[in-house]
Amino acid sequence: MNWLGLAAGLVIGAGAERVATRGLRSDTDSPSRLEPAPGTRHHIETPDGGVLHVTEYGSGPPLVLLHGVTLRADIWHHQHVLAENARVIAVDLLGHGDSSPGRHGPTIGAGARAIVALLEYLDLTDVVIAGHSMGGMVLGRFIVDHPEVLDERVIGVGFISTAGRNPGGKSTKLLKPVAGQLHRIAVRYPRLARRLADVPPNDLGQILVRSTFGSEPDLADIREAVEAFEAISIENFLAIAPSLLDHDVLDRLSSCTLPAAIIVGSRDPMTPPKESRLLAKALPNSTLEIVPDAGHQLMLERPDEVNAMLGELLARAAVHRRPPPGNGRRRKASK
């Protein structure tokens, strides 16, 4: 499955037979472990009139975390331990959680501009930014669209289960006008769209979400991802889809010589290891880790590996921190 499979499942599979999912229901009856992260909350206005909701906790060098499509900021709860040594800033991407899109919608490009607004609002420097799935695509667009902000404020980047392009290839781009038309219909007839997407919990959402995990997921992790999946509106998802299909920044990432870390599961069906290898090739100062038997939701499935990757990235990036005032300009990242 890739982005095409997810979109097709959402749009076409809304009426899937519930009999096929009955055997899964007892697996996710356990309560969700999703809880609001302890810390300070901010609601930051974006240039196009949207609102970006972020939560920060801990102290130390800033670490900004960007989740994947249909998820939200509290999906990073396994990463709370990083707050012992870092100022962790978890973002609800536009159209997700408590963040609302502005005039330009919840697209990847709008998400990149929202990251600029976040960095400027909190006046962050010496930042490490890491993105999962769509969050990694937003990070990629931020790198290529806002190089001056990258140079002034960021010292490291992390890519978790993501891609520098649409993993479905050119063939899935043919769906862009279809996705656009579906979005227009959803906006014009919102009640109809919501009824079509109103699949009971543990049915369609569970099938799609379970397919993104690896061989032996924790059932509570599946429940959390399903809960987030069911919370996003069909209008926002359909508004995001065209920018996912258009995404391609691979050829422009080589200008980023900052420390970069890339991690992916060997069984990731949405952004398979091939895409991470291409990212590693594009980013000249990168490391790559492929986690055996893991799927797409690495921060849930393999939190120890993700936390180790982020901790190592923070340590690598530390040598590029700005010197105190009066000691000259920040040292550039080496190639």
N, C-alpha and C positions, 0 to 999 in steps of 0.2 A: 504493500500500500504506500502511496505517496500523497501529496496534497490533492491530486486528482481523486484518489480513492476516498479521502476524507470528505471532500466536497460532494462527490457523488453519493456517498453514504448519507450525508446530511439531507441533501435535496431529494434524491430519488428513493432512499431507503426509509423514509419516515413512516411508511406503512408496512414495514417488514413484519412477518409473522411472529407474534410473541411466543409461540410455541418453541421456536428455535432458541429462545433465551431463558426459558424457565429453569433450566438446569444451572444457570449462573446466578440466580437470584440469592440463594442462600450464601453464596460466596462473599457477597458484599453487603450483608445485612449489618455488619459491625458498624458502629458509629464513626463518623469522620473524625480524623485527628486535626483537621484544619481549624486553626484558631488565629485570630488577629495577632500579629507579632507585637510583643511589648516594645514600646518606644514612642518616639515622637512622630506624629502624622502631619503631612503637608498636603495642601491642595494648591497646585501650581497652575496658573493660567498659561495656556499655550498661545503662540502668535495668532492662530486662526480662531481663537475663541473657545477652544477645548479646555478641559481641566484634567491635569495629571495628578493622580493620587499616589503618594509614596509614603513609606514608613521607614524610619531609620532607628537603629538601635546599636548599642555598643560604642566604643571609641577607638581611635587609632586611624590608620590610613583608610581613606574611603574606598568602599567596594560597592559598585552599583550592579544590581542583579535584574535582568530582564527575562521574563518568563516566555513560554511559547503560546501559540494560538489556542484559544479556548481555556487557558489557564488564568492564574492571577497571582498576585504577589505572595500570598501566604502559602503557595505551593513550595516555597523555599524553607519551610520550617526545619528541615534537617540541617540547614546551613546556619541556624541560629548560633551554633557553637563557635562560628567564626567571629562573632561579636566579642569574644574574649580578647582578640588582638586586632580587630578592625572595626571601622564604622560602617556597618552593613546598611545599605539603602536599597530596599526592595520596591520595585515599581509595578503598579498596575498599568499595563500598556493601554493605549487609547481604545475605548470600546470594551474593556475588560474590567472586572471588579468595580471599583468606585471611580474609575477614570472615564470621562465622557469625551467623545471626539468633537472637533470643531468643524469648520466649513469644509476642510479637506478630507474629512472622514478618518477612520482608523487604519489608514494605509501604512505601509512600511516607510515611505518617505515622510509622512506626517509624524510617525513615531520617532524618526531620526531628528526631526526638528524639535520634538518635545524633549528629547534628551538634551539638546542644547539649552532649552529653557530651564530644565532641571539643574544642569551644571551652573548656569548663570544665577539662578534664583538662590541656590545654596552656596554660591561662590566657591565651588569645589575646585581644587587643584590637586595634582599628584594622584589622580583617580585611576583605579582599575575598574573596567567595565566588562561584565561577562553576560552573555546571552544564550538562552536555550531555545533551539528551534526557531520560531519566528523572531524571538528576541535576539538571536544571533544574526538574523537577516537585518533587523533594525540596526544592530551594531555595525554590520557591514556597510549599510547605507550611510550611517553617521560618519564612518571613516572616509568614504569617498566623497560625500557631499559637503562635509564641514571640516576640511583638513586644518584650517586655522584654529578652530576650537580644539580639535584633537591635539595639535602641537602645544597649545597653551595649557591644557588642563588634564590630559590623559597620559598615563605612563605605562599602561599595560592593558591587553585585551584578551578575553577568553571566549571560546566558542564551544558550546555544549550541544551535541546532537543537532547540528545545523548544517547549512550549506551556503555557498556563495552564489548560488543560482537556483532556479526552479529545478528541483530534482527530477521532475517528470519529463524534462526536455521540451523540445519544440512542439511536439504533438499536443501537449496539454495547453499550450498557449492558444490553441484553437478554441478552448473553452472560455477564453476571456470575454468575448461578447455575450456568451450564454450567461456567465456569472453576472455580468453587468445588467443584463435584462432581468434576471431573477431579482437582483437587488432593487431595481426600479419598481418591480411588481410588489416586492415586500414593503417598500416605502409607501407605495400608493394604497396597498390593501394590507395594512399591518395586522388586522385581526385574522384575516385568512392565513397569512404567513405564520402567525403564531399557532393557529390551530393545526396547520400541517406539520409544524415542528414540535408539537406537544406530544412527545412520545413518553410514556410513563417511565419513571426511573428504573434502571436495570434492564431496559430493553435495548433500543438502538444505541443509546449512548454507551452502554456497557460493552456491547459487541465491538464498537469502534475503538473505545479506549483500551479495552483488554488487548486488542490486536497491536497496540503500540508498545506493549511491554515485552520483556524477554521471556525466557523459559520458565522461571520460577518466581513470579512477583509476589510481594506481600499483598494479601487481599485488601488490607486497609488502605494501601497506596492506590489500588484501583478505585476504591470508593471515593478517595479524595479527588482523583482526576475526573471521575464521572460527575461528582458534585460540581466542580468548576465548569466542566463541559456543558452541563445542563443550565448553567446560570447565564451564559452569553446569549444575547438576543440573536435571532436569525437575521435581523436587519444588519447588525454589526458584522456578523460572520460573512455575509454575502458582500458587504462593502470591502472587507479585507481581501477576499479571494482574488480579484483581478491583480492586485499588487503582488501577491504570492506567485501568481502565474507569470508575471513580468520580471520577477527578480533575477538579476544577473550583474554582479559586481566583481566577479573573479578576476577579470583582466585589469582591474583598477586597484586591487588591494596591495600590489607590490610596493607602492609608495609608503606603506606603513611599515616602518622598521622597528616599532616598539616590540618589547617582549610579548609574545602571543602564545597561548596554550589552547590546544584543541583536544577534545575527548569525545568519543563516540562508542556506542555499543556494537558489538559484532553482529547482533541480530536486529539492528535498528531498521524497521521496514519503511520509514518515512524519509529519513535522511541517511542513507546507508553509508558504510565506511568509505566508499569511493568518493563521496562528496567531501568528507573530512580530509582525505588524502589530497584532493584538489586544493582545499583551503591551505593545507600545510605547504603545498608547493607554491601557492600564491603569496604567502606571508613569509618573508625572508628570515625572520627571527622567531620561528615558531617551533613548538614541540607537539607531538601527536601521540595520543594513547588510545588504543582500541581495547575496550573492556570485554572480555570473553562472555558470551551467552547473555549479554545485557541488551535491552531494547532501547526505545526512544526516550523514556522518561527517567533519565539517569539520576537526576537529583533526588528522585524518590527511590528508584531501584538500587542504586549504588552510591549512597551518600558519602561513604568513606572515601571512595575514589574521587568523587567530585570535590569534596572538601580538601583532600590532599592536593588535587590539581590547583584549586584556587589559592590555597596556602602557599604552594610553591610559586605560583604566578605573582602573588603579592611580594614574596621575597625577591624574585628576579627583578620585578619592576622597581623595587626600593632604590636601586642604584641610580635611577633616573629621576629621583625626586629633586624638586627645585632647591637650590642652595638658599640659605637665609638671605634676606635683603642686604645688598652691598657686596655680595660675594660673586657677582657675575651672573650670566644667564644660565638657565638649566642646561645640563649636558644633553646632547642629542643621543638618541638610541643608536647603537652601533649596528652595522649591517652584518 
